[in-house]
């Protein structure tokens, strides 16, 4: 049996232009935050995951019909002075984006770097 390889672009192809634009901008910001970050399609979750060489899984972009959520795996442990993180689980937190103008690259990069520091001590 041949295993079908799914790329991050395959995850996004069924979404409208706005959702693809938001998702791709987030991908670019996350990947540029730290050189050791790699991205991978997570077809079972319909998401694009980001992994750091030492820290492991950091965050994931989840495209939905009219919104994109950026989940931080250990978001509940992160400082959030800008109050951008949503959610109330024991572990994860997310930021919701409905427009490219909602994106603040500096805040996202700060959270990505903080996630890595939290996981690598």
Secondary structure, DSSP 8 states (H G I E B T S, - for coil): -------HHHHHTTS-HHHHHHHHHHHHHHHHH-TTEEEEEETTTTEEEEEETTTEEEEEEEE-SS-EEEEETTGGGS--TT---B--SSS-EEEEESSGGG--HHHHHHHHHHHHHHHH-
